[in-house]
Amino acid sequence: MKPLLKIEDLINAGISQVGGKAICLAKIHKQGFCVPKTFCIPCRIYEDYLTQTHLKDLILLEINRKPLKQMRWEEIWDISLRIRNLFLTTPLPQTIQEALSGLITHYCGTNAVAVRSSAPGEDNQGTSFAGLHDSFLNIVGAEDIIKHVKMVWASLYSDAALLYRKELGLDIHKSQMSVIIQELILSDRSGIFFGINPSNSTESVIESVYGLNQALVDGDVEPDRWILKQSSGKILSHIEPIRKRYALPDKDGIYFADLSEKSIQKPPLADEEVLQIWETGRKLELLFDRPQDIEWTFCNNQLIILQSRPITTAGFKKTDDKRTWYLTLHRSYENLKKLYDKIEHHLIPEMIREAKRLGQANLQTMTTKLLCHEIEQRQKIYDHWVKVYWADFIPFAHGIRLFGQIYNDAVTPDDPYEFMALLENTGLKSMERNHLLESLSEMIRRDSVLKNILQDDLLPDKDHPFMSLLDKFILDFGDLSCTTGSGNECQYGNEPIIRLLLEFSKQPPRQKNLNGPDIKILHENYTNSFPRNKKKFAEEILTLGRESYRLRDDDNIHLGRIEGRLFEAVSEGQRRLSDSLLKKEDKNMLLGIPALSVMSEGELNSAETDIPEKASKRWFKSRQIVGHPAGPGIATGKARLIKKPQDLLEFKQGDVLVCSGVDPNMTFVIPLASAVVEERGGMLIHGAIIAREYGLPCITGASQAMQLIENEDQITVDGYLGIITCKTDEL
Amino acid sequence: MDGNMKNTLEKISTLFDSQRLAVLSTQINAQPYASLVAFASSDNLEQIFFLTPDTTRKYNNLITNAKVAILVNNSLNKVDDIYNAVSVTGTGTAFVVEKANKQESLNLYLKKHPHMKTFSAAPTTALICVTINRYFMVDQFQNVVEIQVSS
């Protein structure tokens, strides 16, 4: 079979070789509709590539490293990133490369093309997974087209595809992908046609934008929208957006330009063109015996069908689990830029003001009624910010991923996480906090009188520089025992933090990691991988990635402060509840507050018993636990399991931090740690980020580490391989 | 019984039921030696049995040094074995089951390997019992747990 088939050959090749999308285009073409010049690389070439290069074996190793169902989406993204990099760094076998390159040059020359997926089963009747696999526009020349073909193949293992692997029937032993190479149409106007309106089956829908369709599909440009009567094509309504921009092809993808005044005023389609699209849609519905979801474009007033697939009701958007939410995390650069502005200039300043305002209230002097009101208010405020966190802050973290993907696509490094080095050392709020802790510790190290005073549980005079700096620390970051994220109570006073500072002062300060790669060279390599007209974009994406990296940590610190204010109020309520002289009326009032009623003593005790019991008994012991290597290095130390906030205050120099998930509000102990182990998985989660900042060995995604490791166990953390070894008895 | 331990013992039991052969490690004069044996285990996993002619190297080795290791795994000679296969090593002490105590153990063994009946009846065939001290189970490539089954 030839490595590149013409549209006339696709029906004969069959759906198992060219996929549903290509077969549809071939049938549309055969019926006399206008489609772009289309070619297809059959599945056989994908299979030969995987087998001959042993890429299949490497993918198997990645996919089977840990059961996918046990993985969080962050780990799945990591797998997808690594697989994508394998495709990018594995060249085609020479014979395939030469044959394919020759045919592409022969048929496409230097014309711009679109490179699209066409996986068998991708648009099966009953299931539609549009958007799970990648498409690329405006690609020129055999070399670049082949690079993008590999990226389309890699999207068979995109994070979204892995999440929906069951519905997709993704089986590494059987899954295949063919790729469509399609002439790029210089669209005047383009859009989609939906044969049946998902919210009303008697209607059809047309959406249209000026320029390329990509802007509509990615949600970057708001379209005009027509609702039509499904049976007659009669226009029932036309919703006009504020038209501003349109997408155009440029040398490496697309860019946006402002519309002319005339286009701003005029809808992209005239009524008769709306009807023409509807009529074409009806004909295709008859051809395929199902209502169609069609992408179309007008070029020199000729309607061209880009692709058509059946509308299904069992698509992935219908699932009622977190995967749907996860898919919303994929944001375009345009969307992320807007989100950055909102977070940096509005949300974070507002959070800082809120935490400061709450901190000014004197809880101790409040009446019980006022205190109850205060707790309720703080709970509402905290709940509001948690919603904001999920709606805006978490999606903004996608900026790191977007940068990572763009970096890897451009640089094709051997290490798929090389890009992280360009994001680190960007002034994290948690590092600022740890720096302040270090300054306090240094004062103790240098001043033996101060050290003796603190060791005797006393404090120096109020005007001592140590006290001024300590007050500043508590004002900025709270007393640490309140802001540990998963905690429910605070210890008032300076005692916990001073205990921690005395521990810090026992050892010389831990230096930030200075052993990384040469950032300047990495940066130059990165920008040099882009053509001159794209360098500005490369810098902008890097800036976005850095802001995303910084805010990924900082937003939690700010949220932690608000949470700390809530805990302060709840703790004051608890303090009063434990007072035997408290009036019955006041007690009932306090117990009426949900945060206090669930924190009654009995509940506290039962919460304690909910913590997983240690698995290790006399004759059962975990010897090795595998996670993901998230910070290179090797270290041995005593395991310190963090089950509740107070456990952090027991942390000793050289301990290994073991927890279910590192919250940025916990990371003040990292300078004391010799290594970090986290049950939660992912290379870009807080524990991994902060460990890398300090150059500590780190393992994430170590499932059940909290159950399998006992407090104070001697463990060795191999951050190169992602293996934790627990010391066990000799044979 | 702790959940993890129970799960692990169940996995070991399932693996032993699914496999007929094990690799036996013996040693003599500080020289390790490996052999393939058809094995069966007791229900409580505390003993593993196999048959061997008493003229073999392995027999001679274990008579000289009773400390042995025995490995059972379910790999399929495929790339993804590295993550999907489960491997269990038992360490313990081997001894020849005396005639007086042989029948019950032999019945257990022949229930799994009925075709070995003739072989077992030969006067030169010994029934070996390994009293397991500890199991080491490896899955997911490098996840390792240890279970002490007898001291």
Chai-1 contact restraints between the chains, C-beta under 6 A:
chainA,res_idxA,chainB,res_idxB,connection_type,confidence,min_distance_angstrom,max_distance_angstrom,comment,restraint_id
A,D57,B,V79,contact,1.0,0.0,6.0,A-B,restraint_1
A,L60,B,V79,contact,1.0,0.0,6.0,A-B,restraint_2
A,L60,B,D80,contact,1.0,0.0,6.0,A-B,restraint_3
A,N64,B,D80,contact,1.0,0.0,6.0,A-B,restraint_4
A,N64,B,Y83,contact,1.0,0.0,6.0,A-B,restraint_5
A,N64,B,N84,contact,1.0,0.0,6.0,A-B,restraint_6
A,A615,B,D2,contact,1.0,0.0,6.0,A-B,restraint_7
A,A615,B,N4,contact,1.0,0.0,6.0,A-B,restraint_8
A,K617,B,D2,contact,1.0,0.0,6.0,A-B,restraint_9
A,W619,B,I147,contact,1.0,0.0,6.0,A-B,restraint_10
A,W619,B,Q148,contact,1.0,0.0,6.0,A-B,restraint_11
A,F620,B,M5,contact,1.0,0.0,6.0,A-B,restraint_12
A,F620,B,I147,contact,1.0,0.0,6.0,A-B,restraint_13
A,K621,B,E146,contact,1.0,0.0,6.0,A-B,restraint_14
A,S622,B,V145,contact,1.0,0.0,6.0,A-B,restraint_15
A,R623,B,V144,contact,1.0,0.0,6.0,A-B,restraint_16
A,R623,B,E146,contact,1.0,0.0,6.0,A-B,restraint_17
A,Q624,B,Q142,contact,1.0,0.0,6.0,A-B,restraint_18
A,Q624,B,V144,contact,1.0,0.0,6.0,A-B,restraint_19
A,V626,B,Q140,contact,1.0,0.0,6.0,A-B,restraint_20
A,V626,B,Q142,contact,1.0,0.0,6.0,A-B,restraint_21
A,V626,B,N143,contact,1.0,0.0,6.0,A-B,restraint_22
A,I723,B,Q142,contact,1.0,0.0,6.0,A-B,restraint_23
A,T728,B,E146,contact,1.0,0.0,6.0,A-B,restraint_24
